[in-house]
């Protein structure tokens, strides 16, 4: 599992120029099953995406295809983690540690 943390590096007026393309990007990855949840940071300085992918290289490719990143208005950090504990509502996301 991965956390993609986007940080805006441009003014919000410039960010908003690409918001429709970014929303379409998000929807395409929800449709493919890669994205599990997402939302804005508060204050509005970026966003967070909880995602799943085969490996770090695959999630990096996905993050680099974000219109915000392609237009140079945001950068991203990726954190890989293993969800070994969850609420019952998210039990299907639990992972068994390998070591």
C-alpha positions in Angstrom: 0.0 0.0 0.0 1.2 3.5 -0.7 0.5 7.1 0.5 1.0 9.6 -2.2 1.4 13.1 -0.7 1.1 15.9 -3.1 2.4 19.4 -2.2 1.5 22.4 -4.3 4.5 24.4 -5.6 2.4 27.0 -7.4 -0.3 29.5 -6.5 -3.8 28.1 -6.1 -4.9 30.1 -9.2 -2.5 28.1 -11.3 -3.4 24.8 -9.5 -7.1 25.5 -10.3 -6.3 25.6 -14.0 -5.6 21.9 -13.9 -8.2 20.8 -11.4 -10.5 19.2 -14.0 -7.7 17.2 -15.6 -6.5 16.2 -12.1 -10.1 15.0 -11.2 -10.2 12.9 -14.4 -6.8 11.4 -13.5 -8.1 10.5 -10.1 -11.2 8.9 -11.5 -9.3 6.8 -14.0 -7.2 5.4 -11.2 -10.3 4.7 -9.0 -11.8 2.9 -12.0 -8.7 0.8 -12.4 -8.7 -0.1 -8.7 -5.4 1.6 -7.9 -6.8 4.5 -5.8 -8.6 3.7 -2.6 -9.2 7.2 -1.2 -8.0 10.7 -1.7 -8.6 14.3 -0.6 -7.2 17.8 0.0 -4.8 18.7 2.8 -6.0 21.3 5.3 -4.9 24.0 4.8 -5.1 23.6 1.0 -1.5 23.1 0.3 -1.8 19.8 -1.5 -3.5 16.4 -1.3 -3.2 12.8 -0.1 -4.0 9.6 -2.0 -4.1 6.1 -0.5 -3.2 3.7 -3.3 -2.3 0.2 -4.1 0.1 -1.1 -6.8 2.4 -4.0 -7.6 5.5 -2.1 -6.5 7.1 1.3 -6.0 8.0 1.7 -9.7 4.3 1.2 -10.7 3.1 3.8 -8.2 5.8 6.2 -9.2 4.6 6.0 -12.8 1.1 6.6 -11.7 2.1 9.7 -9.6 4.2 11.1 -12.5 1.2 10.9 -14.8 -0.8 13.4 -12.6 -1.5 16.5 -14.6 -0.5 18.6 -11.5 3.0 17.0 -11.7 3.2 17.1 -15.4 2.5 20.8 -15.5 5.0 21.5 -12.7 2.5 22.8 -10.1 2.9 20.0 -7.6 5.5 17.6 -6.4 4.9 14.2 -4.6 6.3 12.1 -1.9 5.5 8.4 -1.8 5.4 6.3 1.4 5.1 2.5 1.2 3.6 0.8 4.1 1.9 -2.5 5.1 -1.6 -2.1 6.6 -1.4 -4.9 9.2 -4.2 -3.4 11.3 -7.4 -1.8 10.2 -10.9 -1.1 11.3 -13.4 -3.8 10.5 -14.8 -1.6 7.7 -11.4 -1.8 6.0 -10.5 -5.4 6.8 -10.2 -6.3 3.1 -7.1 -4.0 3.0 -5.2 -5.8 5.8 -1.8 -7.3 4.9 0.0 -10.2 6.5 3.6 -9.3 7.4 6.2 -11.3 5.5 8.9 -11.1 8.1 
